[in-house]
Amino acid sequence: MSSSTPPLRIGTRASDLALTQTRTVAAALGAASGREVELVRIRTEGDRSTASLSTLGGTGVFAAALREALLAGECDVAVHSLKDLPTAPVAGLSIGAFPSREDHRDVLCAREGWTLVDLPPGARVGTGSPRRAAQLRLARPDIEVVDIRGNVGTRLGRVGADLDAVVLAAAGLTRLGLLEHVTDTLEVDVMIPAPGQGALAVECRTDDLHDGELGTWMRRIDDVPTRLTVLAERAVLRTLEAGCTAPVAAHAEIVPGEGSTPTRLELHTGVFDPAGTRSVVGTAVEEMDGLPDVVEARGVAIQQDVFFSLAVELGVSAAEQLLDDGAAEVAGLRPRGPALDVEEPDGAGRTAGSAGPVA
């Protein structure tokens, strides 16, 4: 590498978790490009305020400043927690890569080693997520759910003080090396995760993605199974026109074929009354005929585009079924109207006919 070649600048929030996950992406991009990398720390409104996320406009406040920095040329790429990234595209920006996903599940961290079932009546359980709060209330209507903010360490520090437990994402604890605090892993049949939970999104300027070397480097770190599943999950969120903090859940998984049964994509969805009194849940399945049992783990091949389109269509149809089943009334969403123009992604992570991704 020439000494005159500038480093690849990677925008990130400054929290411990954001820096940890960004360093993982930086290492991968450095290896893919042969370039030095430089982290550019961006302070967001969500980091500056201690108010509830719902009053700040949702988790999109974490992404806004990073996107502004990208558009202003202050960094070359930005790393987001995908579950915090709004689904609405931003003109001039595209998601270039979804690196391999971490654990998608939610976990309970409780004093006395308690599981969700073990928690005594009246136990105080902290979470800042309306989705988690609603599902906690459905599973255990006899506990008190407490709205909390703060980084992972702050939340864990409250267990045994003013809280009996907190619910966090397994992915964050894994990345920070804090899994010893987990007392119960909440499977999808207990708590459906947020769309994109456990996944990262690497965003860049659209022109850079398609007109330069960056697109090649992005394809080298892109994980096809992750892209396939998160496209379906985020299509649910977008079709429902719900924000990142809405009590909406979606998790997709690739189920390998066996014998005469083809490989399929299974999508579990849920919409919840914030008070935890009602829910609408569903499971949708799309056969992926021709998708190998072990999907190509790196790079985006043209022949895989059809599967990405099928994943988006599955998410759209699953969301429409939720609306038909009363999800709008349950969660205060907009009722079903004319079909949204949900674009299909092309092989480079960009949506056809659009400056930004469906993802």
C-alpha positions as CSV (number, residue, x, y, z in Angstrom):
1,M,0.0,0.0,0.0
2,S,1.3,3.4,-0.9
3,S,2.2,5.7,1.9
4,S,0.1,8.4,0.2
5,T,-3.1,6.2,0.2
6,P,-5.4,7.7,2.8
7,P,-7.0,5.4,5.4
8,L,-10.5,4.2,5.0
9,R,-12.6,6.3,7.4
10,I,-15.2,4.3,9.3
11,G,-17.9,6.3,11.2
12,T,-19.2,4.9,14.4
13,R,-21.0,5.9,17.6
14,A,-18.6,6.3,20.6
15,S,-20.2,3.8,23.0
16,D,-18.2,0.7,24.0
17,L,-20.6,-1.6,22.2
18,A,-20.5,0.5,19.0
19,L,-16.7,0.7,19.0
20,T,-16.4,-3.0,19.6
21,Q,-18.6,-4.0,16.7
22,T,-17.1,-1.3,14.4
23,R,-13.6,-2.6,15.1
24,T,-14.8,-6.0,13.9
25,V,-16.0,-4.5,10.6
26,A,-12.9,-2.3,10.3
27,A,-10.7,-5.4,10.6
28,A,-12.7,-7.1,7.8
29,L,-12.7,-4.1,5.6
30,G,-9.0,-3.6,6.2
31,A,-8.3,-7.2,5.1
32,A,-10.6,-6.9,2.1
33,S,-9.1,-3.7,0.9
34,G,-5.5,-3.8,2.0
35,R,-6.0,-0.3,3.3
36,E,-5.4,1.2,6.7
37,V,-8.6,2.0,8.5
38,E,-9.4,4.9,10.8
39,L,-12.4,5.1,13.2
40,V,-14.3,8.4,13.2
41,R,-16.3,8.8,16.4
42,I,-19.7,10.5,15.9
43,R,-21.8,11.7,18.8
44,T,-25.5,11.3,18.2
45,E,-28.6,12.9,19.8
46,G,-29.4,9.5,21.3
47,D,-26.1,9.5,23.1
48,R,-26.4,13.0,24.4
49,S,-30.0,12.7,25.8
50,T,-31.2,10.5,28.7
51,A,-34.8,10.8,27.6
52,S,-36.9,7.8,26.6
53,L,-36.2,6.7,23.0
54,S,-39.9,7.0,22.2
55,T,-39.8,10.7,23.0
56,L,-36.7,11.2,20.9
57,G,-38.3,9.8,17.8
58,G,-37.1,6.2,18.2
59,T,-33.7,4.5,17.7
60,G,-33.3,6.4,14.4
61,V,-31.7,9.2,16.4
62,F,-28.6,7.0,16.6
63,A,-28.4,6.7,12.8
64,A,-29.1,10.2,11.8
65,A,-25.8,11.8,12.8
66,L,-23.8,9.0,11.2
67,R,-25.7,9.4,7.9
68,E,-25.2,13.2,8.0
69,A,-21.4,12.5,8.5
70,L,-21.4,10.2,5.5
71,L,-23.2,12.7,3.2
72,A,-20.8,15.5,4.4
73,G,-17.8,13.4,3.5
74,E,-16.6,13.2,7.1
75,C,-16.3,9.4,6.8
76,D,-16.3,6.8,3.9
77,V,-18.6,4.2,5.5
78,A,-20.7,4.0,8.7
79,V,-21.5,1.0,10.9
80,H,-25.0,0.7,12.3
81,S,-26.7,-1.8,14.6
82,L,-29.3,-2.9,12.0
83,K,-32.2,-3.0,14.5
84,D,-31.6,0.8,15.1
85,L,-31.6,1.7,11.4
86,P,-34.8,3.2,10.0
87,T,-36.1,1.4,6.9
88,A,-36.8,4.5,4.9
89,P,-34.0,5.0,2.3
90,V,-31.8,8.1,2.3
91,A,-31.0,9.7,-1.0
92,G,-27.4,9.2,-1.9
93,L,-26.8,6.4,0.6
94,S,-26.9,2.6,0.3
95,I,-26.2,-0.4,2.6
96,G,-23.2,-2.0,1.0
97,A,-22.8,-5.0,3.3
98,F,-24.4,-7.1,6.1
99,P,-21.6,-8.9,7.8
100,S,-22.2,-12.2,9.4
101,R,-25.0,-12.0,12.1
102,E,-24.4,-12.5,15.8
103,D,-27.0,-14.2,18.1
104,H,-30.4,-12.8,17.3
105,R,-32.0,-13.6,20.7
106,D,-32.9,-11.5,23.7
107,V,-31.6,-12.6,27.1
108,L,-32.5,-12.1,30.8
109,C,-29.9,-11.0,33.2
110,A,-31.3,-11.4,36.7
111,R,-30.1,-11.5,40.3
112,E,-30.2,-14.9,42.1
113,G,-29.7,-16.6,38.7
114,W,-33.4,-16.3,38.0
115,T,-35.0,-17.3,34.7
116,L,-38.1,-15.6,33.3
117,V,-40.2,-18.3,34.8
118,D,-38.4,-18.1,38.2
119,L,-38.9,-14.3,38.7
120,P,-41.1,-13.7,41.8
121,P,-44.4,-11.8,41.4
122,G,-43.7,-8.1,41.5
123,A,-40.2,-8.4,40.3
124,R,-38.9,-5.2,38.6
125,V,-37.5,-5.9,35.1
126,G,-35.8,-3.1,33.1
127,T,-35.9,-2.6,29.4
128,G,-36.0,0.4,27.1
129,S,-37.7,-1.5,24.3
130,P,-41.5,-1.3,23.9
131,R,-41.3,-4.6,22.0
132,R,-39.6,-6.4,24.9
133,A,-41.8,-4.7,27.4
134,A,-45.0,-5.9,25.7
135,Q,-43.8,-9.4,25.4
136,L,-42.6,-9.5,29.0
137,R,-46.0,-8.3,30.1
138,L,-47.7,-11.0,28.0
139,A,-45.4,-13.7,29.4
140,R,-45.5,-12.5,33.0
141,P,-48.3,-10.1,33.7
142,D,-47.5,-10.3,37.4
143,I,-44.1,-8.5,37.1
144,E,-43.3,-4.8,36.9
145,V,-41.6,-3.6,33.7
146,V,-39.5,-0.5,34.2
147,D,-38.4,1.8,31.3
148,I,-34.7,2.3,31.4
149,R,-31.9,4.0,29.3
150,G,-28.1,3.8,29.4
151,N,-25.3,1.7,28.0
152,V,-25.0,-2.0,28.7
153,G,-22.8,-1.6,31.7
154,T,-25.2,0.9,33.3
155,R,-28.1,-1.4,32.8
156,L,-26.3,-4.4,34.2
157,G,-25.2,-2.3,37.2
158,R,-28.8,-1.7,38.2
159,V,-29.5,-5.5,38.6
160,G,-29.5,-6.1,42.4
161,A,-29.8,-2.4,43.1
162,D,-33.2,-1.0,42.0
163,L,-34.0,-3.8,39.5
164,D,-34.3,-7.5,39.8
165,A,-33.4,-8.1,36.1
166,V,-32.9,-6.5,32.7
167,V,-33.5,-7.8,29.2
168,L,-30.8,-7.1,26.7
169,A,-29.7,-8.4,23.3
170,A,-27.5,-11.5,23.3
171,A,-25.5,-10.0,20.5
172,G,-24.3,-7.0,22.4
173,L,-23.3,-9.1,25.4
174,T,-21.5,-11.5,23.2
175,R,-19.5,-8.7,21.5
176,L,-18.6,-7.2,24.8
177,G,-17.6,-10.5,26.4
178,L,-20.3,-10.2,29.1
179,L,-22.3,-13.4,28.6
180,E,-21.6,-14.5,32.2
181,H,-24.4,-12.1,33.2
182,V,-27.0,-14.1,31.3
183,T,-29.4,-16.1,33.4
184,D,-32.0,-17.0,30.7
185,T,-31.9,-17.0,26.9
186,L,-35.3,-16.2,25.5
187,E,-36.1,-18.3,22.5
188,V,-38.2,-17.0,19.6
189,D,-41.3,-18.8,21.0
190,V,-41.0,-16.7,24.2
191,M,-39.8,-13.4,22.8
192,I,-39.6,-12.7,19.1
193,P,-36.6,-10.4,18.4
194,A,-36.6,-7.0,16.7
195,P,-36.1,-7.0,12.9
196,G,-32.4,-7.1,12.2
197,Q,-31.4,-7.8,15.8
198,G,-27.9,-9.2,16.0
199,A,-26.9,-7.9,12.6
200,L,-24.8,-4.9,11.5
201,A,-25.2,-2.7,8.4
202,V,-22.3,-1.1,6.7
203,E,-23.6,2.0,4.9
204,C,-21.8,4.2,2.3
205,R,-22.4,6.8,-0.4
206,T,-24.2,5.1,-3.3
207,D,-21.9,6.6,-5.9
208,D,-18.9,5.1,-4.1
209,L,-20.5,1.7,-3.9
210,H,-21.2,1.4,-7.6
211,D,-18.4,3.5,-9.2
212,G,-15.3,2.5,-7.2
213,E,-13.4,-0.2,-5.4
214,L,-15.5,0.1,-2.3
215,G,-18.2,-2.0,-3.9
216,T,-15.8,-4.8,-4.3
217,W,-14.6,-4.6,-0.7
218,M,-18.2,-4.5,0.5
219,R,-19.1,-7.7,-1.4
220,R,-16.1,-9.4,0.2
221,I,-17.5,-8.8,3.7
222,D,-21.2,-9.3,2.9
223,D,-22.8,-12.4,4.3
224,V,-25.5,-13.8,2.1
225,P,-27.5,-15.7,4.7
226,T,-27.6,-12.6,6.9
227,R,-28.7,-10.5,3.9
228,L,-31.5,-12.9,3.0
229,T,-33.0,-13.0,6.5
230,V,-32.8,-9.4,7.3
231,L,-34.3,-8.3,4.0
232,A,-37.4,-10.3,5.0
233,E,-37.5,-9.0,8.5
234,R,-37.1,-5.3,7.5
235,A,-39.7,-5.7,4.8
236,V,-42.2,-6.4,7.6
237,L,-41.2,-3.3,9.4
238,R,-41.4,-1.1,6.3
239,T,-44.7,-2.5,5.1
240,L,-46.2,-1.9,8.5
241,E,-44.8,1.7,8.4
242,A,-43.6,1.1,11.9
243,G,-40.6,2.8,13.5
244,C,-37.6,1.0,15.1
245,T,-39.1,1.3,18.6
246,A,-42.6,0.1,17.7
247,P,-43.7,-3.1,19.4
248,V,-43.1,-5.1,16.2
249,A,-41.0,-8.2,16.0
250,A,-39.7,-10.3,13.1
251,H,-37.2,-13.1,12.8
252,A,-36.3,-15.1,9.7
253,E,-34.2,-18.2,9.5
254,I,-33.0,-20.4,6.6
255,V,-34.2,-24.0,7.2
256,P,-32.0,-26.4,5.1
257,G,-33.8,-28.9,2.9
258,E,-34.0,-32.6,3.7
259,G,-34.9,-35.3,1.3
260,S,-37.7,-34.1,-0.9
261,T,-38.3,-31.1,1.3
262,P,-36.7,-28.0,-0.3
263,T,-34.7,-25.4,1.6
264,R,-37.1,-22.7,2.9
265,L,-37.1,-19.3,4.6
266,E,-39.3,-19.2,7.7
267,L,-40.4,-15.8,9.1
268,H,-41.8,-15.4,12.5
269,T,-43.6,-12.1,13.2
270,G,-45.5,-10.4,16.0
271,V,-47.2,-7.1,16.7
272,F,-48.0,-6.2,20.3
273,D,-50.2,-3.9,22.4
274,P,-47.7,-1.9,24.4
275,A,-49.6,-2.7,27.5
276,G,-49.0,-6.4,26.9
277,T,-52.7,-7.3,26.8
278,R,-53.0,-8.3,23.1
279,S,-50.9,-9.6,20.3
280,V,-51.0,-10.7,16.6
281,V,-48.4,-13.2,15.7
282,G,-47.8,-15.3,12.6
283,T,-45.4,-17.5,10.7
284,A,-44.8,-17.3,6.9
285,V,-42.8,-19.7,4.8
286,E,-41.2,-19.3,1.3
287,E,-39.6,-22.2,-0.4
288,M,-36.2,-21.4,-1.7
289,D,-36.1,-24.0,-4.5
290,G,-32.5,-24.1,-5.8
291,L,-30.9,-22.4,-2.8
292,P,-28.1,-24.7,-1.7
293,D,-28.2,-26.0,1.9
294,V,-25.0,-24.1,2.6
295,V,-25.5,-20.6,1.1
296,E,-22.5,-18.9,-0.4
297,A,-21.1,-17.2,2.7
298,R,-19.3,-14.3,1.1
299,G,-20.1,-12.2,-1.9
300,V,-23.3,-11.6,-3.8
301,A,-23.8,-13.6,-7.0
302,I,-26.2,-12.5,-9.6
303,Q,-28.1,-15.8,-9.5
304,Q,-28.9,-15.1,-5.8
305,D,-30.8,-12.0,-6.5
306,V,-34.0,-13.9,-7.1
307,F,-33.8,-15.2,-3.5
308,F,-33.4,-11.7,-2.1
309,S,-36.5,-10.7,-4.0
310,L,-38.4,-13.6,-2.6
311,A,-37.3,-12.7,0.9
312,V,-38.6,-9.2,0.5
313,E,-41.9,-10.5,-0.9
314,L,-42.2,-12.9,2.0
315,G,-41.8,-10.0,4.5
316,V,-44.4,-7.9,2.7
317,S,-47.0,-10.6,2.6
318,A,-46.4,-11.5,6.2
319,A,-46.9,-7.8,7.2
320,E,-50.1,-7.6,5.1
321,Q,-51.4,-10.7,6.9
322,L,-50.7,-9.1,10.3
323,L,-52.7,-6.0,9.2
324,D,-55.5,-8.2,8.0
325,D,-55.5,-9.9,11.4
326,G,-55.9,-6.6,13.2
327,A,-52.3,-5.5,13.9
328,A,-53.0,-1.9,13.3
329,E,-55.6,-1.7,16.0
330,V,-53.5,-3.7,18.5
331,A,-50.3,-1.6,18.2
332,G,-51.7,1.7,17.0
333,L,-50.2,1.4,13.5
334,R,-51.7,2.8,10.3
335,P,-54.4,0.6,8.9
336,R,-53.7,-1.2,5.7
337,G,-54.0,1.0,2.6
338,P,-52.7,0.8,-1.0
339,A,-49.8,-1.5,-1.4
340,L,-46.4,0.1,-0.7
341,D,-43.9,0.3,-3.5
342,V,-41.4,-1.9,-1.9
343,E,-38.4,-2.1,-4.3
344,E,-36.3,-5.2,-4.7
345,P,-32.6,-5.2,-4.0
346,D,-30.1,-5.6,-6.7
347,G,-27.0,-7.8,-6.3
348,A,-24.9,-5.0,-4.8
349,G,-27.2,-4.1,-1.9
350,R,-28.9,-1.3,-3.7
351,T,-32.6,-1.3,-4.5
352,A,-33.6,-1.3,-8.2
353,G,-34.6,2.1,-9.3
354,S,-33.7,3.7,-6.0
355,A,-30.8,5.5,-4.4
356,G,-31.2,3.6,-1.2
357,P,-31.8,0.0,0.0
358,V,-35.0,-1.6,1.0
359,A,-32.9,-3.1,3.8
